[in-house]
């Protein structure tokens, strides 16, 4: 009589298979696959762009005017649709606005008829939060950016730095996994910009927020080296990634240190 052959996996094999599944790498937080952007007048602004952003990264995008930096952020967040290519978020094709991402604008983009509290809490209304819930969460992030006591103030009563803090708090209040910032310090005076950069870094490094990655657009090479873990250098006409360089020296970073100046010189050489 022929021996019966078992086709089922043994307990050892099943355990090994389960371990293999456990060890499978998770997809990157964000991936752009040959993304391009053109406008109806046939002006080709961007791409093709291939980019991967992992959780835990602070990525800085630098490049000359007209290189499509702001357009790239808008494509990443879904505010602008790519002409061709794919935006992949956590392994899935992204269609429309990414509800897990937030964008901080250069121009503050506050509603002048709303108070600080109302501006910050506004994004939660569309998510179905009750007013007490909206205000409780908004208050936490208003405190985090150092604006406690200004909840009832209107934008006209705030300085430029305070307005940008409101913009930052509004973005953080929706608790995005991906925070995008479009030249958030460029409209501020030098001292205010320096203080706000330090505050953003402190918030990021303290792990007080749920945000998993930050993408910052800037014109300043020094700002890129000060803040980022990684710098993407864009070329223009059309915007495309010219270089992808790690910025791998410890924080806090001293502006006049040899390591800092060497990194700045390297990035400048790529841009010019």
C-alpha positions, 0 to 999 in steps of 0.5 A: 500500500502506498504511503499517504503523503501530507500536502499541509505545511508542518508547524515549523514550516508555518512558523518560518512562513509567518516569520518571513511575512513579518520580515517583509519591509513596509512600503515607503511613506511616499513614492513618486514614479516618473511624475510630470506636470505640464500646463494646458499651454504646453509648458512642461514644468516638472519631471519626470521625477522619481523620489522615495521618502521614508518615515523618519526623514526630514527632506529639504528641496532646493533649487533655482526659481522656476525649478518647480519646487512649489509645484512638486509639493502641490503634486505630493499633497494632491492639491495639483494633479500630476500630468503623468506618473504616479504618486504612491502613499504607503504603497497605494496609488494616491488620487486627489487630496492626500488627507494624511498630508498637510501644507504650510504656505509661504504667504500664511494663508489665514482667514482674516475674519477668523480668530487664531483658534478658529483658523487653527481648528478649521481643518477639523470641521470637515473631518466631523469633529465637534466644536469642543473636540476641535478647540481642544485639539487646536489649543494643544497645537497653539500651545506647542507653537508658543501662541498660548494667550492669542487664541482670540486674536485676529491675523491683523493683530499678529506679527509675521512670525506669529502668523506663520506659527498659526499656519504651522499650528493649523497644519499640525492640528490635523495631525498629518503623517506627512508635513510639507512646508513651502518656503515658510520662513522666506517672508520673515525677518532674519531673527524671526526666521531663525527662531521659527526654524529652531522651533520647527526642529525642536517640535520635530526632534522632540517627537511630540507630533504624529508626523512621520516625515517633513518635506521642506522647500527652500531657496536657502542652502544654509537653511537646507543644511541646518534643518534637513537629513537629506537634500534634493537639488532640483534643476530647472526647465523642466524641474528634475532631481539633479542630486540627492545628498544625505546631510549626515552630521549631528544636531545641533548644527553650528553655522560656522563649523567646518562640517557645515560650511563644507556641506553648504559649499558642496550643495552650492556647487551643484546649483550653480 
